[in-house]
């Protein structure tokens, strides 16, 4: 089996196109295309579906990239060990996150310390983030979903809290808090299934025996806020993600346990690869400062919420 062909395949799978893969591999586009074609022809297999200049993995390609990620990840780790690499100079780190506000402070600090690094950040719900890490589509995940999968290495990042929010025209817009019982019969705007926001809130409603009204399901946080502002119902969001604007007001729910922990995750087998290790080391060193800085306004908001009458 050609190791050159496997490397070419791996570069294309990571880059999503032959042109970008050729640039990353410092070869010409015809060369890398020929290497992948030779690998496919040698085994009578189709590894990519071609869509003009873009490509996507076939089911067999998805299975093969799991193997090549382990193969070339081990090669990278061995090179770092033998060369005594202790600092990060260049590289590309793929992050999947269920909340940009939770991931950005760490990425900004890593970029400040290691200016030669590049990043890609993909957003999805908590279940999708875990799946991307398990599928080798992301090096690091930032997610509120807890998992006991032994393949996953997990570090606690910070704690956040869910709040509800309403449009200015809503009767509750002058309030600072609501109670769970107030939500009975109220229409709710929720994320898709797989979202930890929806999972936690629905669980707390069920525990309290509260039956809401209609559920309006949308696919992103931005869409949730737009739907709430348009009057479709009451929204639920992480306190740290709520964008203060003139369209909506947030309200705390003090009589419900709406605390949610956020975690940084990676594959156990990849935690010693330099880029991943560098991110985890940064997290260990800076987590306290980031958590304190982000938590302070939330604590203040909850304190003011407890002082309010709740209406």
FENRADA-V299516 format. One record per residue. RES is the residue in one small letter. PHI is phi as a letter, one per 20 degrees, with the letter a starting at -180 (NA if undefined). Layout:
# FENRADA-V299516
res=RES phi=PHI
res=RES phi=PHI
This chain:
# FENRADA-V299516
res=x phi=NA
res=x phi=e
res=x phi=f
res=x phi=f
res=x phi=f
res=x phi=f
res=x phi=f
res=x phi=f
res=x phi=g
res=x phi=f
res=x phi=f
res=x phi=f
res=x phi=f
res=x phi=f
res=x phi=e
res=x phi=n
res=x phi=a
res=x phi=f
res=x phi=f
res=x phi=f
res=x phi=f
res=x phi=f
res=x phi=f
res=x phi=f
res=x phi=e
res=x phi=l
res=x phi=c
res=x phi=f
res=x phi=f
res=x phi=f
res=x phi=f
res=x phi=f
res=x phi=f
res=x phi=f
res=x phi=f
res=x phi=f
res=x phi=f
res=x phi=f
res=x phi=f
res=x phi=f
res=x phi=f
res=x phi=f
res=x phi=d
res=x phi=l
res=x phi=c
res=x phi=d
res=x phi=d
res=x phi=c
res=x phi=e
res=x phi=e
res=x phi=c
res=x phi=m
res=x phi=e
res=x phi=e
res=x phi=c
res=x phi=c
res=x phi=f
res=x phi=f
res=x phi=g
res=x phi=f
res=x phi=f
res=x phi=f
res=x phi=f
res=x phi=f
res=x phi=f
res=x phi=f
res=x phi=f
res=x phi=f
res=x phi=f
res=x phi=f
res=x phi=f
res=x phi=e
res=x phi=f
res=x phi=f
res=x phi=f
res=x phi=f
res=x phi=f
res=x phi=f
res=x phi=f
res=x phi=f
res=x phi=f
res=x phi=f
res=x phi=e
res=x phi=m
res=x phi=f
res=x phi=c
res=x phi=c
res=x phi=e
res=x phi=d
res=x phi=c
res=x phi=q
res=x phi=c
res=x phi=d
res=x phi=e
res=x phi=d
res=x phi=d
res=x phi=b
res=x phi=e
res=x phi=b
res=x phi=f
res=x phi=f
res=x phi=e
res=x phi=e
res=x phi=f
res=x phi=g
res=x phi=f
res=x phi=f
res=x phi=f
res=x phi=f
res=x phi=f
res=x phi=f
res=x phi=f
res=x phi=f
res=x phi=c
res=x phi=f
res=x phi=e
res=x phi=e
res=x phi=c
res=x phi=c
res=x phi=c
res=x phi=c
res=x phi=d
res=x phi=d
res=x phi=a
res=x phi=f
res=x phi=f
res=x phi=f
res=x phi=f
res=x phi=f
res=x phi=f
res=x phi=f
res=x phi=f
res=x phi=f
res=x phi=f
res=x phi=e
res=x phi=m
res=x phi=e
res=x phi=c
res=x phi=e
res=x phi=c
res=x phi=d
res=x phi=c
res=x phi=b
res=x phi=e
res=x phi=e
res=x phi=e
res=x phi=b
res=x phi=d
res=x phi=g
res=x phi=f
res=x phi=f
res=x phi=d
res=x phi=e
res=x phi=c
res=x phi=c
res=x phi=f
res=x phi=e
res=x phi=a
res=x phi=d
res=x phi=c
res=x phi=b
res=x phi=e
res=x phi=c
res=x phi=d
res=x phi=b
res=x phi=c
res=x phi=f
res=x phi=f
res=x phi=f
res=x phi=f
res=x phi=g
res=x phi=e
res=x phi=f
res=x phi=e
res=x phi=e
res=x phi=d
res=x phi=c
res=x phi=c
res=x phi=d
res=x phi=g
res=x phi=f
res=x phi=f
res=x phi=e
res=x phi=f
res=x phi=m
res=x phi=e
res=x phi=f
res=x phi=d
res=x phi=d
res=x phi=c
res=x phi=f
res=x phi=f
res=x phi=f
res=x phi=o
res=x phi=e
res=x phi=f
res=x phi=g
res=x phi=f
res=x phi=f
res=x phi=f
res=x phi=f
res=x phi=f
res=x phi=f
res=x phi=f
res=x phi=f
res=x phi=f
res=x phi=f
res=x phi=e
res=x phi=m
res=x phi=e
res=x phi=d
res=x phi=f
res=x phi=e
res=x phi=f
res=x phi=d
res=x phi=d
res=x phi=d
res=x phi=c
res=x phi=d
res=x phi=b
res=x phi=f
res=x phi=f
res=x phi=f
res=x phi=g
res=x phi=f
res=x phi=f
res=x phi=f
res=x phi=f
res=x phi=g
res=x phi=e
res=x phi=n
res=x phi=f
res=x phi=q
res=x phi=e
res=x phi=d
res=x phi=c
res=x phi=b
res=x phi=f
res=x phi=g
res=x phi=f
res=x phi=e
res=x phi=f
res=x phi=e
res=x phi=f
res=x phi=b
res=x phi=e
res=x phi=e
res=x phi=c
res=x phi=c
res=x phi=e
res=x phi=c
res=x phi=f
res=x phi=c
res=x phi=f
res=x phi=e
res=x phi=c
res=x phi=e
res=x phi=d
res=x phi=f
res=x phi=c
res=x phi=e
res=x phi=d
res=x phi=c
res=x phi=d
res=x phi=c
res=x phi=b
res=x phi=f
res=x phi=g
res=x phi=f
res=x phi=d
res=x phi=f
res=x phi=e
res=x phi=f
res=x phi=g
res=x phi=f
res=x phi=f
res=x phi=f
res=x phi=f
res=x phi=f
res=x phi=f
res=x phi=f
res=x phi=g
res=x phi=f
res=x phi=f
res=x phi=e
res=x phi=d
res=x phi=g
res=x phi=g
res=x phi=f
res=x phi=f
res=x phi=f
res=x phi=f
res=x phi=f
res=x phi=e
res=x phi=f
res=x phi=g
res=x phi=f
res=x phi=f
res=x phi=f
res=x phi=f
res=x phi=f
res=x phi=f
res=x phi=f
res=x phi=f
res=x phi=f
res=x phi=f
res=x phi=f
res=x phi=f
res=x phi=f
res=x phi=n
res=x phi=m
